[in-house]
Amino acid sequence: MRSTRLRGPLALLLVGSAAAYGVGLVGQSAAAAAAVTPSGGCWSYLPSGTPLDAEPANDFSTALEPWTVDPATGGVLLETAGATAVGGTRAVTVTIVGGPVLAPVDVAGTASLLLSVDGTPLASPVTVPFAVAGGEPVANLVAPTQQVPVGAAGTHGVRLDAVYFDAPGLRVACNGQDSGVPSGSNPATEPEPTDLSASWTTVAGASLTVSGIADQAVRNAARPVDVVSVQVAGLASSAPATVELCDAASACTTVGSLTTAPDGSGSGSFAVPMDAPLTTTTLRVGDAPTSASADFTVLDTQRVVAAEQLGVDSTSVTLTGTGWDPTRPVTIRGYAGADSSSAVTADPQVSVQVDAAGAFTATYEVADRATRSVIVDQARTSTHIGAVYLVSGAIGGAVDPDAGETPVDGDGEEVPSDDGEEVPTDDGAGGVTPGGVVTPVVPPEDIPLPPDLPVDQPAVPVPADPEVVEDLAVSEARLDGQATLSELFGGAPKRDLVFIVQNLGDATVDNPLVRVSVGRSDDVEPQVVDAEVGVLDPGEQAVVTVPVTLPMAAFGTYHVVGQVGETENGAFALEWTTFPWGLFALNALALTLLAVGVRHRLGLRRRARAAALGLPGGESVVDLSAADAWWRYRSGAGPKPVVPHPLPLLAPGGAAAGRAPDEPVAGEAVVDLAAAEAWWSKRAEDNAPRAS
């Protein structure tokens, strides 16, 4: 093994240090549970050059070190997300959740991550700075996200090949090699890629399929309020996507949403809005960069126009319909009244198939003179739609081309030709001429046909929809938010009540009522609040957020109760505990300051009394000028001073309390005689000559 002299105490401390891996730069990762320990291990050494493939100049490791100190909580998380169709890109992110201990002292440097896509290494390593405390493992080190092309259709993958940690005087190489010895085969001299990889499947392009339409036999046309189910593929993985209906001018209306799976596929359903454009549109589903579309028709109101053709014994009614459900049959019947509640006449029923565009043409023979209307009816999965045509009133009466010139009377009976003979007749429908000669009744040569008449909205009664039973369930109710500074000092606490509402029934529920109340007891009655749930199809879920507020200076436990819909599963309750700790602290501080102030005031009084009574050593307070005047008088050198009666202590502020009548006037000295005599006696003793 080649060796060099290590310089500096840092290099000495690094010898024999564990070459574990990971440096923490971010907070605890929520994805730590998904991290895995790569194959192989780590090797610490002193590099002989800057290239990552340089062989060791001095090995610090004597045996292979593990990738992570704690496999249960550490490891590496390799994630990829993004496009799943050719032409897009994938985001690749590597997070070192928990790794090796690099050195017993604090170290900082740069980590280099080597990645490969479909076995081909990236052009350059992914680098990220790190800093780790001595003896601590690298943890939660997040490398910058890399964008890689998804490539051709098929399965692709990204792999973590190796990680190098570089610090002054130290390099730690971690890769897939599972053995190592100094100066021999080890992760620094013979690197091998790890087994940590993530894969995805690429399709040629995004696609959209209408998997079903309630009440329709086709997959490309629907009426307003019909529920449409769609499936998509090739969108961005694990991403929200919007469902839109777009007209010819590319003006789009959002009608639903879905979230894709990790492979870019997804499914969902939506109800065609009532205000959707009644024409051929484009159904589009997509995220920001990718979308898929399909032709889609929103059906207009079903209509029928009719034309009558008189026959000898019947009238042919030619019906032309538009806007009907495609590829479904319609039935045509005659009725004695203007709607289907009247009796059916003897005219035979006709059934005809509607084409893919929602149109049909049929001929109906009206021979029963009781027929007043012709009704077209189409049965859907759960309802009926229809249209009514009112017959003009003439049933038959055209000339029979095979009857020659034989005249008929008003009842259709043949009338003898007029040969000039009188034919006695009764007063029949043909009538009797004044001369008693029967005049043959000859129909006009041309009978005009009635014009085409538009048919209005059908009068066929549609069964009423059964009453929708809201079978809703509420789960995962919680209060989101943190205590604010205002709340800690008595402000009104505010939180966001968040819960999930799921439709457990078989019918679509449209924006059910949400009731929420907050009170001291758990029997408070919920009140209606302004919360938007939206439309919930069977099995769908929605996250609802309701702001809730407590009164100012609230403390203790409160009960939050709620109800969505009317069923038992829609009820929920939770507790909210809050205390204005800042307000409590202010009160405690105020009491403490009050106690300190009282104590300080009492101390001032004690010190003032001590100053008036005497010095700390027991000596009396003496007016020296008065004492000198007194002793000058004793020695005969001055006049006798005026001596007052002993005075009490001065009251606070300097005013004398309880003065005697003969106390001195202003300007005269006040002398404590006993104290003055004691002072001069002590002074005489101090000045007396001492024996040698």
Summary of the structure (lengths in Angstrom):
residues: 692
radius of gyration: 52.6
end to end distance: 92.7
largest distance: 203.9
contacts: 2070
relative contact order: 0.06
helix: 11%
strand: 37%
